[in-house]
Each structure stands twice: as C-alpha cells, then as structure tokens.
Amino acid sequence: MRPESAAIAPEVAALRAAYQRDKAALEAVLLVPGASTRGIRSLLRRLTRLADRLLCRLWRRSRLPRTAALVAVGGYGREQLFPHSDVDVLVLLPEGAADAAQVQASVEAFIGSCWDAGLEIGASVRSVAECLRESAANVTVQTALLESRRVCGSAALLAELCRRHAAQLDVRAFMVTKTLEMRQRHTRHDNTPYALEPNCKESPGGLRDLHLILWLARAAGLGHTWRALAASGLATPFEVRQIERNEALLFLIRARLHVLAGRREDRLLFDLQTAVAATFGHIDSPARAGADPRSAARASEALMRRYYWAAKAVSQLMQILLLGIEERLAPQQLQCAALNARFADRGGLLEVASDSLYLQQPGAILETFLLYQTTPGLQGLSARTLRALYNARPAMDARFRRDPANRALFMAILRQPSGITHALRLMNQTSVLGRYLWPFRRIVGQMQHDLFHVYTVDQHTLMVLRNVRRFFLPEHTHEYPLCSRLAGGWHKPWVLYVAALFHDIGKGRGGDHSRIGALEARHFCRQHGIGAEDARLIEFLVAEHLTLSQVAQKQDLSDPAVVQAFAARMGSERHLTGLYLLTVADIRGTSPKVWSAWKGKLLEDLYHAALRVLGGSVPDPAAEVEARKREALILLALHALPPEAYQRLWATLDVGYFMRHHAPDIAWHARHLSRHVGTGQSVVRARRSLAGEGLEVLIYAPDEAELFLRICGYFDNAGFSILDARVHTTSDAQALDTFQVVATDPVGSRRELIQRIESELPHALAQRGAPPEPKPRRASRRARSFPIAPRVSLHPDESGQRWLLSLSAADRAGLLYRVARVLSRHGLSIQLAKVSTLGERVEDSFLLHGPELQSSSRQIEIETELLATLAGG
C-alpha cells in the first residue's frame, strides 16, 4: 500500500473529498434495515461508476499517451465493486513507447494520485505482448483478462488484447486448472458451506463459485451473463432466476460486511453476524412467557440460516452448470450404458433417461440414490440428473413421503452394506433428504450456539452417521479398536444409522431435544414398519444419547451406586453397547477439539463397569479392592520391590483410594512413595498419561487447607490445563493426589515437561503466604460473541456425607484456579474433580466436604461467589 503523499495537490484533494462523500452516501443506503436484494446490483454498479469517474479525471491529468488504455479487471471489471474491495486496474501501454522514461514517470504519478484520491488501487502495467506472455504462464492473469473492461484510453488497444487473448486461450486446459483451484479452495474451507464463520466469497457456495461458472462459460463462448447462459441452453430460465436471487443475497451480505467492518471483510465473523442480521431486519426473539428458555431465537441465527440455504442452492446449481460446461467441451461422446428403463451409466455418472422422469414417476427419486449406492463404478450424478432433481422438489410432498414404496426404498438405502454415508450426503446436498425426512429439513442450516459444535446440526448429524459407519469398516479398526470390536458383533447396523439420523433432530425447537427426537424416531419407526424391539432400541438411543457422557464425565465412577444406577437405566447389554457406539460417534462428530484420549478412557471405563453389572456381577468393593491389589502386586514384582515397602503405604489407604485408582496407578504410586511414608517429605512425580494424552502427575505432601489451591495455581502459571484430579487423604494426614494435565502451549519434549514439573512444583508447594493472583486472560472472540450463562449446582450425594458441585461456563485459561480460590476461602476440601472441556465450554464436577456446606446461607454465599467467578467477576 502506498503511503499518503505529504502534500496532495488541491485538485486531487477536492476529487478525494467528493469521492468519499458520494461513496459514504451509497454505503448509507446499504445499511437501511430490511432493504431488499433487488437494488444491490445497481448499487454496486453505482460504486463502480463512481470509481470510473474519479479514475478518468486522474487519467486525463496524468498525461499518458493517447494510445494507452486504462482497463478494469477483477470485480471492478465485472462492475461489482464492493465498498472496501481493491480497485484492480491494468495500465495497458502500446508497444515501444517513444519516451519510455517519460511514460514510466507518468504511470507512477497516476498511481500515486489514485492513492492520494482515496482509491485502494491494485495496478499492473503491461503491454499487449507482456499480457499475453503472463497469461500463458499464469491462470490468474488469464482469468483477469477474460473480464477486462475499458475505463478510459484507447479502445482499439484493449480490443487487440482481447482478440489475441481469446485466440491464445486453451479452453480445456483453463477449465481443468480452474476446477482444480476450486477444489483446493473448497478444501481450505472444509468442503462445506456450513462453517460457523463462512467466507461469503471463498467458501463453497460463495460468490467465487458463481464467478467460476461465468469465467468458464465466457472462455467456452457460451456467454458472460446468466441470461446469456440461459440463451445458450446451458441453464434453464428457472435456474437463472434462482442463481440471480441467491447471488443478490450474497452480494448484499458481502457489501454490508464491508461497511460494518470498515474494511475488506468477507467472513461472517461472530462479531459481525448480529450487526449484519439487524440490517436485514432480524431481531432477537425472546422465549414466549412460560415457554422453555431454549425456544428463544437469535437474530444472527435467522441470518445464518438464510445464508446457508443460499449457499446450498449456489452449490447445487454450480455443480449442474459445471457438469454442463464439461459436457459441452468433451472431445468425444461419453459411453452410455443402460442400467434399467429409467437410468443409465454415462461415463461413470448416473443419468436419467428423461428430463421429466421424476415429475412423472416420483418414486424414481429415491431409486436414484439406491442405484448410486449399489452400482459399481458410479462416481456421481450427471448434470441432467442433478437438474431433474432440482426441478422435482415440488414433487417431494406429503404424498411422496407417505408412499409405502418410497418408505421401502429409504429403508433399503439404510440397509445396504456400503455407500450409506455417500448416499445420504448426496441426498442432503440435493435437498432430497430434508424433503423426504421432513423433520430433518428443520435442522438444515441450523446453527448450534454451544461453542463446541463446529458444524450446523445437519452436517453434524451426517458426521455422526459417518463415524458410526466407520466402526463397521475393517480399514478403520485402528481408529477405535473397542468400537470396531463391538460393531463386529452388532446385528442390524442400520438401527444405529437411524438413531444417528434422529439423535439431534429435535434441536432448534425449544425444550429437550433428546425427547423431541425420541418422539420423531418413534413416528419414523411406526411409518417404516420397523419391528417393536428395534423401534424401542432406536427410541432409547435417541432419548438417552447424552446420558453416557454425562455420567462418565460428571459423576464418581468409583462409587458402586453410580454404576449400578447407570446400568439399571441401560437395562440390557445391547442397549448399553448401542449407546456407547453412538456416544463415541457423537462426541467425535462435534469438533476435532472436543474428543480427547482421557474422555475416551472415561467412557470406556463406565462401559466396562456397567457391562459387568448387566452380566450379573454385583459390585463388591471389597472383592474389587483385593483384585486390584493382586494385579498391582504382580506389576510391583516386575520392579523387584520388597513386600514390606508397599505395606506401610497401603496401611494408610482406605477403600476409597483403591476404588478410584486402577492397578497400574496403584503400583506406580507404591514404587515412588513407599520409602517416603512417615517422613513428611513432599514428593512429585510425573509420567506420560496411560490414557495417551498429556501427563499424569502424582503429588504426595502433608495435607494443608490450601494445597489443592497451590497445585492449581502452579499449573495455571506454568501453562497446563487440568483434565482430571483425584484427591485422597491418607490416615496419617498426607495428601495423595493425582492430576491429568496437558500443556496448553507445549514447548520442549515430553521428558523436558516432566522434568520441569518435578523440579518446579515442590517449590511451589513449599511457598507460604497468599497464593499468586490468577493471570488476567481475555475470553476468546467466539466466547464473547456467544456467551454462555454460567450455571452452578450444589447438592448432597446419595449418602448425604459429601456434596456434588457442578459448574458450566465458557472456558478460559485459569478458570479452575479461580474456582479453587473460592472453595479454599470457605474451607472446602475437594475429594474428586472432573474437568470436561467441550470446545470452548467447560463442565466441571467436584466432590466436596466441609462444615460450611451444612449451612443453607453459606451454600448460597458459595454459589453466588462461584457464579461471579464463572462470569469473569
């Protein structure tokens, strides 16, 4: 970017003032709330003409040769200049200018005056020959020259460039390169238009996809406007109307983003979504009086749903037109082999025999996807098929959904041994899935404001179904060995696919989405003739799909009563196994950041514990303790530890310790702590976590009121996040605590991190005086845009001897340390802590003991302080 001149010529300063005044007036029109999309093209042309007039005046005063030309390229060349887009121009010079030095000086003066006049200009200076050489080597230059437009100067020179460029352009090579570019661009944006902060220009279904079609059509001589494409037969008039309507919406969103951000911003950032929504007349809708608070609707949610539907339509139509252009450019006729009377295989693409097939025989719609699944060699649907599906949407009505033949076809798709994920994704992309499965239509483009889902509800649902499907595929057994082993013995995989389809289908309606989904699943099973036993299992899985993770991550799994209650809720091994498979697939389908090895271990531990109960094994704490001791002794024998060494330690430990720790942990503790019993020394040891993630830290020190607080303070200041804490006090008043931690910004090897903890943490425990203040940290941009109302629940456990504290809030570094400070002030001892991070939301659980919990007024005081802490106070 060129810095402003120290002294701007008065004439240029006057032009700048007039340009900025007129531009500001046009930008103000863009922000009128509720304005329709009809005038956006005209407004972009007016912004373009405004820049044209300014450039022409600056061009005239630059004294460039009359034979030179000023050419608009890019969006400016398309007459689609957005408020803060670069004004891209080509200064086209004649070959062999008489006075090259003078011409160069004039060009530099012209470009400088453009910056002085307030234009964010992007300029290139070339002759016709140079343009052609650059075009031959650079597809970006080829593309820019395709949509070049004269602003002022020599029309003949630009006409010569266009003629020679068209003659030189290899249309097929250009199409191949631009198609590969599109695929790379889509990959950068996760191949979905449903990102929570989509780029309305670059994301799949964005404006760049529409630009691509026009570039390819222009290169192929099929026209350079949507109406011209209809005239050439590439698009139908209906498709052109749909394209223009959705393109106008994307234009308006992008233009408003520029004005509201005050810069070139094409991403629908969380910070801007509400402001953009307001310009469309959307407002937050509070929940109705007496209704569930979750029925409230955000203005940003309405905007994003509108955007997603537009992007989806653009993706569908772009695919139709792209295939159509490919067919026009095909060097030879593709081979076509009939599959039956209604469909054919045309070069690996499924093609309908008639454009009106779906309108005349709607039952063929679902047959399309069954054939796609079951016919070897099919890679997708042809342009003719995609167009027929797009035009047949009105045929997919209530009668279509009630047709027994269609219901049988849909169940056949789910029951196929392969291709289920691909078929259902294609059904969603072509709008068939939402029109057949009507409740599913309500979650298409539905955002999830919980800070740990990174997909819309429909995309998350299909991701969960994909994860379930992978459990049954041999090539994916290395990913989740237990899940693959359980899936290998599972009868009727389609039962899990149906449960996956319905598990979140009730979201966005207010109320408990699990119960709403279970009711929808019951209706689906009844309509599709699913047997009573399978229907009950599907309904159970949908209704309980959150239960396994909630119990595993929030409750004390060492308590036999917890495991027995959970097993009783499952009722049978099949119900338990199905729920375990669905839960793992669900968590893995929320976000790459949500799943962790530690979380997987908690789920697996609960699954095995409940399985033993369902198999008739009643939890016997004494027998379990003896079994763990025997296994630990075997492990200790491998290290040649004498028997008397561990006996002194074990004599100080009660049943609760052995129930909370597995044999490898018990053996590890005994090896490092046996010789320190009775010495009063503090011991810190760390190792790689057996769960495969982060480190496990053992702390053995004299029990003190602020010990837990000092430990949390150290981890907070040292840059470690605590995943889990198990706190135990021995009979000789020693604290024996184990923490699962991960480095938030790991520096160095795992060995270096272990050495650092083992050397630094003992010094932190020996410090006296007030604990250090928590480090100030800002909430993430996402958490600020979608704040989570903090929740605190404090109630006694079933024994009435201890108290369960549950916290939910937006995550931020050091939060556990702040909570520990509150608990320490009230003299509460922590016996167990479970820290669950779900994206940018935390759900922590603590098992507490302390005299202040016996007072109702003290409980209220504690809860009030915790709420203030969670809210950032």
Residue pairs with C-beta under 8 A, 6 or more apart in sequence:
1 115
1 120
2 111
2 112
2 115
3 115
4 115
4 116
5 112
5 115
5 116
8 16
8 116
9 113
9 116
11 61
12 58
12 113
12 116
12 117
13 116
15 54
15 57
15 58
15 117
16 116
16 117
16 118
19 50
19 51
19 54
19 117
19 118
19 119
20 118
22 50
23 47
23 50
23 83
26 43
26 46
26 47
26 50
26 83
27 83
27 259
29 35
29 43
30 43
30 83
30 252
30 255
30 256
30 259
30 279
31 256
31 259
31 260
31 279
32 279
33 278
33 279
33 280
33 281
34 279
34 280
34 281
35 252
35 279
37 245
37 248
37 249
37 251
37 252
38 248
40 248
40 251
40 252
40 255
41 80
41 248
41 251
43 255
44 79
44 80
44 81
44 82
44 251
44 255
45 79
47 81
47 82
47 83
48 72
48 76
48 79
48 80
48 81
51 76
51 81
51 87
51 119
52 72
52 151
54 117
54 119
55 70
55 87
55 89
55 114
55 119
55 151
55 152
56 70
56 151
56 152
58 110
58 113
58 114
58 117
59 70
59 110
59 151
59 152
59 153
60 152
61 113
62 106
62 107
62 109
62 110
62 113
63 106
64 91
64 103
64 106
64 107
64 110
64 153
65 93
65 94
65 97
65 103
66 153
66 154
67 94
67 154
67 157
68 91
68 92
68 93
68 94
68 103
68 153
68 154
68 157
69 91
69 92
69 150
69 152
69 153
69 154
69 155
69 157
69 158
70 89
70 90
70 91
70 92
70 150
70 151
70 152
70 153
71 77
71 89
71 90
71 91
71 92
71 148
71 149
71 150
71 151
71 158
72 87
72 88
72 89
72 90
72 148
72 149
72 150
72 151
73 88
73 89
73 90
73 144
73 145
73 147
73 148
73 149
74 86
74 88
74 122
74 144
74 147
75 81
75 82
75 85
75 88
76 85
76 86
76 87
76 88
76 89
76 149
77 88
77 144
77 147
77 148
77 149
78 147
78 149
78 211
79 149
80 251
81 87
82 254
82 255
82 258
82 264
83 255
83 258
83 259
84 120
84 258
84 261
84 262
84 263
84 264
84 265
85 120
85 258
85 264
86 120
86 121
86 122
86 264
87 114
87 119
87 120
87 121
87 122
88 121
88 122
88 123
88 144
89 121
89 122
89 123
89 124
89 151
90 123
90 124
90 125
90 126
90 131
90 144
90 148
91 107
91 110
91 111
91 123
91 124
91 125
91 126
92 126
92 127
92 128
92 131
92 153
92 154
92 157
92 158
92 161
93 103
93 107
93 125
93 126
93 127
94 127
94 154
94 157
95 127
95 128
95 129
97 103
107 125
111 121
111 123
114 121
114 123
115 121
126 134
128 157
128 160
128 161
128 164
131 141
131 145
131 161
131 165
132 161
132 164
132 165
132 168
134 141
135 141
135 142
135 145
135 165
135 168
135 169
136 168
139 174
139 177
139 178
139 181
142 165
142 169
142 174
143 178
143 215
145 161
145 162
145 165
146 165
146 215
146 218
146 219
147 214
147 215
147 218
147 224
148 158
148 161
148 162
150 158
169 219
171 219
171 220
171 329
172 329
172 331
174 216
174 219
175 216
175 219
175 220
175 325
175 326
175 329
178 212
178 215
178 216
179 322
182 208
182 209
182 212
185 202
185 208
186 204
188 202
189 195
189 198
189 199
189 202
189 203
189 204
191 204
192 203
192 204
192 455
192 459
193 203
193 204
193 205
193 206
193 308
193 311
193 312
193 314
193 315
194 308
194 311
194 445
194 455
194 456
194 458
194 459
195 203
195 454
196 270
196 447
196 454
196 455
196 456
197 267
197 268
197 269
197 270
198 206
198 267
198 268
198 307
198 311
199 206
199 266
199 267
199 268
200 206
200 207
200 250
200 253
200 254
200 257
200 266
200 267
200 268
200 307
200 311
201 207
201 208
201 254
201 266
202 208
202 266
203 311
204 311
204 315
205 310
205 311
205 312
205 313
205 314
205 315
205 318
206 250
206 311
206 314
207 247
207 250
207 251
207 254
209 314
209 315
209 318
210 243
210 247
210 250
210 314
210 318
212 318
212 322
213 229
213 318
213 321
213 322
213 325
214 224
214 225
214 226
216 322
216 325
217 223
217 224
217 228
217 229
217 232
217 234
217 321
217 325
218 224
220 325
220 328
220 329
222 228
222 229
222 232
222 234
222 325
222 328
223 229
223 231
223 232
223 234
226 235
226 240
226 243
226 244
227 240
229 235
229 240
229 321
230 236
230 237
230 239
230 240
234 321
234 324
234 325
234 328
235 243
235 317
235 320
235 321
235 324
236 387
236 391
238 391
239 317
239 320
239 321
239 387
239 390
242 313
242 317
243 314
243 317
246 310
246 311
246 313
246 314
246 317
247 314
249 306
249 307
249 310
250 307
250 310
250 311
250 314
253 268
253 276
253 307
254 266
256 276
256 279
257 265
257 266
257 267
257 268
257 272
257 276
258 264
258 265
260 272
260 275
260 276
260 279
261 272
265 272
268 276
268 303
268 304
268 307
269 781
269 785
270 300
270 781
270 782
270 784
270 785
270 786
271 781
271 784
271 785
273 300
273 303
273 304
273 785
274 298
274 299
274 300
274 785
276 300
276 303
277 298
277 299
277 300
277 302
277 303
278 299
280 302
280 303
280 306
282 299
282 300
282 302
282 303
283 299
284 296
284 297
284 298
284 299
285 296
285 297
286 296
287 293
287 294
287 295
287 296
287 510
288 295
291 510
292 510
292 511
294 510
294 511
295 509
295 510
295 511
296 510
298 449
300 447
301 446
301 447
301 449
304 445
304 447
305 445
305 446
305 447
307 445
308 444
308 445
308 456
309 444
309 445
312 429
312 431
312 444
312 445
315 429
316 386
316 390
316 429
316 430
316 431
317 390
319 383
319 386
320 383
320 386
320 387
320 390
321 383
322 383
323 349
323 382
323 383
323 386
324 383
326 383
327 334
327 383
334 346
334 347
335 346
335 347
336 344
336 345
336 346
336 347
336 351
337 344
337 345
338 344
338 345
338 353
339 345
339 350
339 371
339 375
341 353
342 352
342 353
342 354
342 357
342 361
342 364
342 367
343 350
343 351
343 352
343 353
343 364
343 367
343 368
343 371
344 350
344 351
344 353
345 351
345 375
345 377
345 378
346 382
348 377
348 378
348 379
348 380
349 378
349 379
349 380
349 381
349 382
349 385
350 368
350 371
350 372
350 375
350 378
350 380
350 381
350 382
350 385
351 381
351 382
351 384
351 385
352 358
352 364
352 368
352 382
352 384
352 385
352 388
354 360
355 384
355 387
355 388
356 388
357 364
357 388
358 364
358 365
358 388
358 389
358 391
358 392
358 395
359 391
359 392
359 395
362 392
362 395
362 396
362 400
362 403
362 406
363 403
363 405
363 406
363 409
365 389
365 392
365 395
365 396
365 400
365 406
365 432
366 406
366 409
366 410
366 413
366 432
366 436
367 409
368 381
368 385
368 389
369 413
369 423
369 426
369 427
369 432
370 409
370 412
370 413
370 416
370 423
371 378
372 378
372 380
372 381
372 419
372 422
372 423
372 426
373 413
373 416
373 418
373 419
373 420
373 422
373 423
374 416
374 419
380 426
381 389
381 426
381 430
386 430
389 430
389 431
389 432
390 430
390 431
393 431
393 435
396 432
396 435
396 436
400 406
400 435
400 436
401 436
401 438
406 436
407 527
407 528
407 529
410 436
410 437
410 528
411 494
411 528
411 529
411 530
413 420
413 423
413 424
414 420
414 494
414 497
414 498
415 494
416 423
420 465
420 469
420 497
421 462
421 465
421 466
421 469
424 433
424 462
424 465
424 501
425 462
427 433
427 436
428 434
428 444
428 458
428 462
433 440
434 440
434 441
434 444
434 458
435 441
437 501
437 524
439 502
439 505
439 506
439 520
440 458
440 461
440 501
440 505
442 505
442 508
442 509
443 456
443 457
443 458
443 461
443 504
443 505
443 507
443 508
444 456
444 457
444 458
445 456
445 458
446 456
446 457
446 458
446 507
446 508
447 456
447 457
448 455
448 456
448 457
448 460
448 507
449 786
450 786
450 788
450 838
450 839
450 841
451 782
451 783
451 786
451 788
451 810
451 811
451 838
451 839
451 840
451 841
452 590
452 591
452 593
452 594
452 838
452 839
452 840
452 841
453 460
453 590
453 591
453 839
454 590
454 591
454 592
454 839
455 463
455 589
455 590
455 591
457 504
457 505
457 507
457 508
460 504
460 589
460 590
461 500
461 501
461 503
461 504
461 505
461 589
463 588
463 589
464 500
464 503
464 504
464 582
464 585
464 586
464 588
464 589
465 497
465 500
465 501
465 585
466 589
467 584
467 585
467 586
467 588
467 589
468 493
468 496
468 497
468 500
468 581
468 582
468 585
469 493
469 497
470 476
470 479
471 480
471 483
471 484
471 486
471 487
471 581
471 585
472 484
472 487
472 488
472 490
472 493
474 484
476 484
477 484
480 584
482 604
483 580
483 581
483 584
486 577
486 580
486 581
487 493
487 581
490 496
490 577
490 578
490 581
492 534
495 534
495 537
495 538
495 578
496 541
496 578
496 581
496 582
498 521
498 524
498 525
498 530
498 538
499 521
499 537
499 538
499 541
499 542
499 545
499 578
499 582
500 582
500 585
500 586
502 517
502 518
502 520
502 521
502 524
502 538
502 542
503 514
503 517
503 541
503 542
503 545
503 582
503 586
504 513
504 517
505 513
505 516
505 517
505 520
505 521
506 512
506 513
506 514
506 515
506 516
506 517
506 519
506 520
507 513
509 516
514 542
514 543
514 544
514 545
514 546
515 543
517 542
517 543
518 539
518 540
518 542
518 543
521 535
521 538
521 539
521 542
522 535
522 539
524 530
525 534
525 535
525 538
525 539
526 535
530 538
537 574
537 575
537 578
540 571
540 575
540 578
540 579
541 575
541 578
541 579
541 582
544 569
544 579
545 579
545 582
545 583
545 586
547 566
547 569
547 579
548 566
548 579
548 580
548 583
548 603
548 606
548 607
549 583
549 586
549 587
549 599
549 603
551 557
551 562
551 566
551 606
552 599
552 602
552 603
552 605
552 606
553 599
553 602
553 834
553 836
553 843
553 845
554 806
554 834
554 836
554 843
554 845
555 562
555 804
555 845
556 562
556 660
556 832
556 847
557 563
557 602
557 605
557 606
557 609
558 656
558 659
558 660
559 659
559 797
560 619
560 621
561 798
563 606
563 609
563 610
563 613
563 619
564 613
564 618
564 619
566 606
566 610
567 576
567 609
567 610
567 613
567 614
570 576
570 579
570 610
570 614
572 614
573 611
573 614
573 615
576 607
576 610
576 611
576 614
577 607
580 603
580 607
583 603
584 600
584 603
587 594
587 595
587 599
588 594
588 595
590 838
590 839
591 839
593 839
594 837
594 838
594 839
596 693
596 723
597 689
597 691
597 692
597 693
598 689
598 691
598 693
598 694
598 723
598 724
598 740
599 836
600 691
601 690
601 691
602 834
609 619
612 619
613 619
621 655
621 659
622 655
624 658
624 659
625 655
625 658
625 659
628 658
628 661
628 662
628 663
628 666
629 650
629 658
629 663
629 666
631 663
632 663
632 664
632 666
632 667
632 670
633 646
633 667
635 663
635 664
635 667
636 646
636 667
636 670
636 671
639 671
641 670
641 671
641 674
645 670
645 674
645 675
646 670
646 674
648 674
648 677
648 678
649 669
649 670
649 673
649 674
649 677
650 670
651 731
652 677
652 730
652 731
652 732
652 734
653 728
653 730
653 731
653 736
654 731
656 728
656 831
657 728
657 736
658 666
660 726
660 728
660 832
661 669
661 726
661 738
664 690
665 690
665 696
665 738
668 685
668 687
668 698
669 698
669 736
669 738
672 683
672 685
672 698
672 700
673 683
673 698
673 700
673 736
676 683
676 700
677 732
677 734
678 732
680 702
682 699
682 700
682 701
682 702
682 762
682 765
682 766
683 698
683 699
683 700
683 701
683 762
684 697
684 698
684 699
684 700
684 757
684 758
684 761
684 762
684 765
685 697
685 698
685 758
686 695
686 696
686 697
686 698
686 753
686 754
686 757
686 758
687 695
687 696
687 754
688 695
688 696
688 750
688 754
689 695
689 696
689 740
690 696
691 740
693 723
693 742
694 723
694 740
694 741
694 742
694 743
695 740
695 741
695 742
695 743
695 750
695 753
695 754
695 757
696 738
696 739
696 740
696 741
697 738
697 739
697 740
697 741
697 757
697 761
698 736
698 737
698 738
699 711
699 735
699 736
699 737
699 738
699 739
699 761
699 765
700 734
700 735
700 736
700 737
701 707
701 734
701 735
701 765
702 733
702 734
702 735
703 729
703 733
703 734
703 735
704 735
705 824
705 827
706 771
706 824
707 735
707 737
707 765
708 725
708 727
708 737
708 820
708 823
708 824
708 829
708 830
709 771
709 817
709 820
709 821
709 823
709 824
710 764
710 765
710 767
710 771
711 737
711 739
711 761
711 764
711 765
712 722
712 816
712 817
712 820
713 764
713 771
713 772
713 774
713 817
713 820
714 760
714 761
714 764
714 765
715 721
715 722
715 739
715 741
715 817
716 774
716 775
716 813
716 814
716 816
716 817
717 772
717 775
718 756
718 757
718 760
719 743
719 744
719 745
720 741
720 742
720 743
720 744
720 757
721 741
721 742
721 743
721 744
721 813
721 835
721 837
722 739
722 740
722 741
722 816
722 833
722 835
723 740
723 741
723 742
723 835
723 837
724 739
724 740
724 833
724 834
724 835
725 737
725 738
725 739
725 740
725 830
725 832
725 833
725 834
725 835
726 737
726 738
726 739
726 832
726 833
727 735
727 737
727 829
727 830
727 831
727 832
727 833
728 735
728 736
728 737
728 831
729 735
729 736
729 829
730 736
743 753
744 813
746 753
748 756
771 821
774 814
774 817
774 818
774 821
775 813
775 814
777 812
777 813
777 814
778 812
779 810
779 812
779 872
780 812
780 840
782 840
783 810
783 811
783 812
783 840
787 810
788 808
788 809
788 810
788 841
790 807
790 808
790 809
790 810
790 867
790 870
790 871
791 806
791 807
791 808
791 809
792 805
792 806
792 807
792 863
792 866
792 867
792 870
793 804
793 805
793 806
793 807
794 803
794 804
794 805
794 806
794 853
794 859
794 862
794 863
795 803
795 804
796 802
796 803
796 804
797 803
797 804
797 847
801 849
802 831
802 847
802 848
802 849
803 847
803 848
803 849
803 853
804 845
804 846
804 847
804 848
805 845
805 846
805 847
805 848
805 866
806 843
806 844
806 845
807 819
807 842
807 843
807 844
807 845
807 846
807 866
807 870
808 841
808 842
808 843
808 844
809 815
809 841
809 842
809 870
809 871
810 840
810 841
810 842
811 837
811 839
811 840
811 841
811 842
812 872
815 842
815 869
815 870
816 833
816 835
816 844
818 869
819 844
819 866
819 869
819 870
820 830
821 869
822 862
822 865
822 866
822 869
823 830
823 846
823 848
823 862
825 865
826 850
826 852
826 858
826 861
826 862
827 850
827 851
827 852
828 848
828 849
828 850
828 852
828 853
828 862
829 848
829 849
829 850
830 846
830 847
830 848
831 847
831 848
831 849
832 845
832 846
832 847
833 844
833 845
833 846
833 847
834 844
834 845
834 846
835 842
835 844
836 842
836 843
836 844
836 845
852 858
852 859
852 862
853 859
853 862
